[in-house]
Amino acid sequence: MKDLPLIGITIGDQAGIGYEIMCKAINQLQGLCYFRKIGDKVDNPEYGKVNAEYGRIAGKAIKQGIDLAVTGQIDALVTCPINKEGLKLGGWDYPGHTEMLASYTNTKDYAMMLVHKNLRVVHVTTHIRFSQITENLNIDKIVSKIKTAHNGLNGLGIEEPNIGVCALNPHASDGGIFGDEEEKIIQPAITKAREYGFKVYDKPVPADVAFAKAYGGFLDCVIAMYHDQGHIPLKTLGFKWDKCPNDWTEMDGVNITLGLPFVRTSPDHGVAYGKAGKGTADPTSMISAIKLAVDMVNNKRKNGVK
């Protein structure tokens, strides 16, 4: 038992469901690892509303979790959902977890990987306006994400991952009819990555088939060009909405931050203010996030990586 990983879990925004799903997950996963809750618990919190104080506490917990992970006092960091507005009101000027983690660890080459079962997605761009996507795409950035995805997949125990790179335009532009990003940016990035020795499908894959091929096992990971291109298929598969009771009945998706000096995962959903405080929140994503963190720590140990 003493060799089990120690997983630190940050408390998240306490107006949401984070603390509830954390406790439910810990109860279900006893014996898998050890746990350390990180953050100051608020007694009798007000649920369902943005709160600057909760944002301050959430940011403080993230910073403490980073410090514990960097110094080796925990083996991995799992983060409960935060509210981005609350985080900013609380004095933490970051658009989200990923950027804060990268900033405090001085990590330049990082990426967000979303996971649902055997579907894995890494994004080239994330929290920017749709109109800014093309100007934020370039060959080196795509190659960097391919490299980061490859290393992250190794961390998941996939030794020679097969990576597909999404096209930006419909039908991969049909020879330039719908745009030239495939010819000028994406294809050269694929060629360059293959020259570096990465196992990458040899041409941009139209997005309307890329994710089906990945979910079916042909690709180990898809490189998406922008936020919704990657999020929509993963959440369509992992999140279940039931018209009766007109609510989410299951949410299963994990966000991994690749490139950090430690393992970090989180549930791939938000604070779910509408469910907060009712005791009915689904812990599936939190359970999956903890299990993936444990797997990644064990893979590191297996490969002699501290």
PyMOL commands that set and color helices and strands:
alter all, ss='L'
color gray80, all
select helices_A, chain A and resi 18-28+52-70+84-89+97-104+130-132+134-136+139-155+170-174+181-195+207-215+227-238+273-275+284-302
alter helices_A, ss='H'
color red, helices_A
select strands_A, chain A and resi 6-10+34-38+76-79+111-116+119-123+163-165+221-224+239-242+247-251+254-258+263-267
alter strands_A, ss='S'
color yellow, strands_A
deselect
rebuild
show_as cartoon
